[in-house]
Amino acid sequence: MKNSLILLLLFCSCAQALDFSGNAEYLYTSIEKKETLLNPGNLLSIPPNTHLGEIKTGFSAQTKYKITIDARARYDSMLEKSEGLLDQAYIILEPADYLKFKLGRQKIGFGVGYLWNPVNDLDIKKDAYNPEKYSQGIDVLRFTHDFTSFLDRPFSFNFEFIPPTETQEINNLQYARTGAQFYLLTNDIELGLLGSYKKNLNYSDNSLIGVYTSVDIGGMILGMEYAQANKPELVYFTNTGLTNKIGWETQAIVNLNRRITEKSFIMLEYFYNGFGYDETDFSNMLNLINSSYALYAPVALGTLNPGYLSKNYIFCTLSYDLTDNLGFSFSTLGNLDRPGGFVYPQFSWTKLKNTTISLEGISNISSDKQSEFSLSPYSSMLLLRTQYFF
């Protein structure tokens, strides 16, 4: 709170260069729930419909320095909870044309992935159902040295310092997370080399080294990310309980995106996740839930993150402007190891000034009982979303 007040005071001091924008959103969701191993007899008490109201505001100001603050206030009927969220709050200092310091809550944005970013273990993971949905940043000090003026092409070095957040580690900076990136853009080819590290108190250290690239091939953008990482905080199931695995694994993506016509666009992305569950992991999880629901079901619900639980996934989204005021998009995510996934069609109407009204549907489909989609307590959802922009 103290840091937020300091940023607010700095923000107000340069308010003569103020930019303000935002939006208000109301989301109604009708839910078709289902009984699964994780939701026997609707034990999770999932309501048949929910209401979400949210107001997001963004402020930015610039004189000698730039300050940005993005915040949200929301009410969620499913959680029966009102809350305020500070998504971004940072200040940018530029002591020289080639030096930049960015301090506060922000997004790092490493990589070229759309849904998945194997090279980026600093930002919060994206929502598989809505990859472009706004999410909170992280508290970080970011340093950038720009070599563009020396090399006549975009080339920079970034260093990130993220203070520890765990209760037992928060007062000891040796448990901070750090990251670094070299970035180059040359002849329409984007290249990045990066790494991150965090010392942990209760288990082995997190480490990652990765590389990414993208290239424009006749109007089609080809992107790739490859990372080797050690993530000991991930939870796995044995035949007797829970464990963490120590060791390096591979994560990688390949994606293609192209504007087909002036009114249509397609994006396709494949993800390999070396940390994904194998058949033994899934069987152990199901057996432990059956043996002790109260002990293991909450853990399983926390790991059933669509698009991250297995080893091989594919995601595709297609958008098309039916008229000047009516758009259509269709997204689908597929688990290639255990047949299952979701489909997500959406119609958006923009006839009213500064207003978007969307009708959306999400259906989980699975033919394999060892899939996050078959275990999900949701069968389908119908969403009506209204957004007003100001």
ZIPE-V784811 format. One record per run of one state. SS is the DSSP state (H for helix, E for strand, L for the rest). FROM is the first residue (numbers start at 1). TO is the last residue. Records with the same first field share a line. If there is no record, write none. Layout:
BEGIN
SS->FROM-TO  FROM-TO
END
This chain:
BEGIN
L->1-1  14-14  34-39  43-48  63-65  77-80  97-98  107-126  128-129  131-137  147-147  152-154  163-172  176-176  187-188  199-205  218-219  231-234  238-241  245-248  262-263  274-278  292-292  304-311  322-325  336-339  350-354  367-371  376-377  390-390
H->2-13  15-17  40-42  148-151  173-175  279-291  293-303  372-375
E->18-33  49-62  66-76  81-96  99-106  127-127  130-130  138-146  155-162  177-186  189-198  206-217  220-230  235-237  242-244  249-261  264-273  312-321  326-335  340-349  355-366  378-389
END
